[in-house]
Amino acid sequence: MSLLKISNIDLINEGKTIIKDNPFYFTLHLLIKYYFVKSQDFYLLNFLKDITNSETEFKVFMVYIEFSIYLYNSQIKDTFTGCDNEDIVYIIIAYVKNTYDSNKNILKSFINSVTENEEEVIEKFNKVKAAYTFKKDTLEKFETLNDALTCLEKAKELENESKKYSNRAIEILQGLKGKFLQTIFNEEPSKLFIKNI
């Protein structure tokens, strides 16, 4: 196994550990994942809520996304060519945290970029916030619809169950009725009370 391959695995595992232990990096990893993977089943609400709490938080995530893309293009893309997109996301997270931890001033140019383009960033924030509100509202309506369908399915099951027990009760009562009729109209017992003459 080559040193590069070990490095890949180490960075991937480090990235996984970082996102497990740090909620900020977990959200950042979701954003980066959305940027790189863009799968149809990717659940946007997982991170839209976290990045739309305030304009300031949104700006911070924009700084880190720009920084992540810069690191990917300048240091990661050509070095880690054999990795799939999921693994690249973990590698980027490890690079971002390690690079920032070793030099806190590294983000200054990215902060300046976001500050200089504040109107554009605020416009993005408003679009993302609107998308989150729409998706959340739609999801809540879908969950309500799903609850109603579940209730109808349960009612149908209970209706079928109720019919089964009703039919069984009718069979039992019909059987009892038949036995009572036999007992009532049976002449044999009445002969016991007639004296032999």
JOMO-V350511 format. One record per residue. N is the residue number from 1. OMEGA is omega as a letter, one per 30 degrees, with the letter a starting at -180 (none if undefined). Layout:
# JOMO-V350511
N:OMEGA / N:OMEGA
This chain:
# JOMO-V350511
1:a / 2:l / 3:l / 4:a / 5:l / 6:l / 7:l / 8:a / 9:l / 10:a / 11:l / 12:l / 13:l / 14:l / 15:l / 16:l / 17:a / 18:a / 19:l / 20:a / 21:a / 22:a / 23:l / 24:a / 25:l / 26:l / 27:l / 28:l / 29:l / 30:l / 31:l / 32:l / 33:l / 34:a / 35:a / 36:a / 37:l / 38:l / 39:a / 40:a / 41:a / 42:a / 43:a / 44:a / 45:l / 46:a / 47:a / 48:l / 49:a / 50:a / 51:a / 52:l / 53:l / 54:l / 55:a / 56:l / 57:l / 58:l / 59:l / 60:l / 61:l / 62:l / 63:a / 64:l / 65:l / 66:l / 67:l / 68:l / 69:l / 70:l / 71:l / 72:a / 73:a / 74:a / 75:a / 76:a / 77:a / 78:a / 79:a / 80:a / 81:a / 82:a / 83:l / 84:a / 85:l / 86:a / 87:l / 88:l / 89:l / 90:l / 91:l / 92:l / 93:l / 94:l / 95:a / 96:a / 97:a / 98:a / 99:l / 100:a / 101:a / 102:l / 103:a / 104:a / 105:a / 106:a / 107:a / 108:a / 109:l / 110:l / 111:l / 112:a / 113:l / 114:l / 115:l / 116:a / 117:a / 118:a / 119:l / 120:l / 121:l / 122:l / 123:l / 124:l / 125:a / 126:l / 127:a / 128:l / 129:l / 130:l / 131:l / 132:a / 133:l / 134:a / 135:l / 136:l / 137:l / 138:l / 139:l / 140:l / 141:l / 142:l / 143:l / 144:l / 145:l / 146:l / 147:l / 148:l / 149:l / 150:l / 151:l / 152:l / 153:l / 154:l / 155:l / 156:l / 157:a / 158:l / 159:l / 160:l / 161:l / 162:l / 163:a / 164:a / 165:l / 166:l / 167:l / 168:l / 169:l / 170:l / 171:a / 172:a / 173:l / 174:l / 175:l / 176:a / 177:l / 178:l / 179:l / 180:l / 181:l / 182:a / 183:a / 184:a / 185:l / 186:a / 187:a / 188:a / 189:a / 190:l / 191:a / 192:a / 193:l / 194:a / 195:l / 196:a / 197:none
